Amino acid sequence: MATQYKNLINGEMVTTGEWLDVVNPATEEVIGQVPACTGDDLDRAVAAAREAFKSWKKTSHEERQAVCMAISAAIKDNADELFRLLTSEQGKPHEQAQGEIFGAAGMAKAQSTLKLEDVINEDSEQRNSRTRRVPVGVVGGIVPWNFPVMMAIQKIVPALMSGCTIVLKPSPFTPLTTLRIAELIADKVPAGTVNIITGEDSLGPLITGHPDIDKITFTGSTATGKKIMEGAAGDLKRITLELGGNDASIVLPDADPKKVAEQLFWSSFANAGQVCVAAKRVYIHEDIYDELSEAIVEYAKNVKVGDGSQQGTAIGPIQNKKQYDRVLELIEDAKDNGYKFLLGGDADPSGTGYYVPVTIMDNPPEDARIVAEEQFGPVMPLLKFSTEDEVIQRANDSEYGLAGAVWTSDTDKGVEIAEQLETGTVWINEYMHLSPFAPFGGHKQSGFGAEYGLDGLKEFTYPQVITVKKDSVLA
Ligand code: NAD
């Protein structure tokens, strides 16, 4: 029988009756079962979080930091077990799973240093006015399947550091490593401050609409983000939404094809392309298009797609069947329209495991589905451009605005272009670097608000202004 994992509610590891199966995307075998929570289970978790909030909101920065450091240490000390479990449920190769586990431990440690200081608005003979930040209360955290551990930690830690308590729901596709972490931290976090419950997608709207949850922090698709915004409107819950992207990479004619080919490849194919900030449209100047596309394809030919637990695998399967079918549909659409493939495009849906070969497209039209939609798979459309104005217009011609990159040997030029891109993050000559101290958030339909840094922490708080009249007759 598959291992059964429990939920964390009010400091206890509990089961709830019904179970959900969790599948390894490399083998399609059931590798674990998790509780299928109902509204009653959610009520219990929210009640525990509400009760815990009464005392947690009064804790000092140092007390909060100690708990978050304990979470960080629990992850780091058990990294070996955790990264193997993560590979088995998410599909990513061991090395990348290790990166996520150590990254989450590091993120918890770094974010536990964040502190929102009071701000003095006025200190005159007449009055003293200051703004303090007060925690919003009970947070509902909803997490996707591409970086399940990192996303869980980047919601739990700032919630705790701001003085909030949290009820977190992992994706039903990837709840195992998060629940194992729940078990590891159950006696390290005060009861009720962190609750982790699992269920189908249908548990999500119950969280969004719950009358005793004060804020939703969500990472996932834009479509679900819109539903969350609607669901949260009933009682004007605070919301932070980290959503989809269709990020453009722009390669200027002065970039050296030999130097950038490998980095460009991984900017699209890391985590099998299932990264919100992956380069999903790669614009290459016409002067270097042929040389660079050839260099990328040559590099790609030696990259092994396979089971992430096997040595030598660099790209794992797509995480779940639904997403696998979607990526295959986009590839089929490209074939039906006669677009040219430089590599890949020939998946075998009858085989075991949700594998898609590395697929590189040669200059498909801008309105091809494989360009205009977020692929979220190992697919890289290479697109040719002639002028800067043209490429900036094409890059910005999207409902999304998450991130982008410019590749050039002239960094001033790179910055000039970056400042014209309508995205929350732009990298010059690198990709996917996120700092725990810098705000990360999407423009346009890629998000609402921000995570990370003090901007991210503020989203878990309300400002409260306290004004003392100094020369009052009552003083
Ligand atoms: P998803 O929106 O399908 O699911 C995300 C989470 O929401 C899951 O836990 C799911 O159970 C829950 N959910 C589903 N329906 C819900 C509803 N109606 N109300 C409340 N919760 C609901 O997304 P996904 O397929 O798991 O993740 C892929 C998407 O996430 C991609 O679009 C990707 O770009 C995006 N993403 C964004 C970021 C970012 O930081 N901007 C990071 C990672 C992934």
Boltz pocket constraint, residues with backbone or C-beta under 6 A from the ligand:
constraints:
  - pocket:
      binder: B
      contacts: [[A, 142], [A, 143], [A, 144], [A, 145], [A, 146], [A, 147], [A, 169], [A, 170], [A, 171], [A, 172], [A, 199], [A, 200], [A, 201], [A, 202], [A, 203], [A, 204], [A, 205], [A, 208], [A, 219], [A, 220], [A, 221], [A, 222], [A, 223], [A, 224], [A, 225], [A, 227], [A, 228], [A, 242], [A, 243], [A, 244], [A, 245], [A, 275], [A, 276], [A, 374], [A, 376], [A, 402], [A, 442], [A, 446], [A, 447]]
      max_distance: 6.0
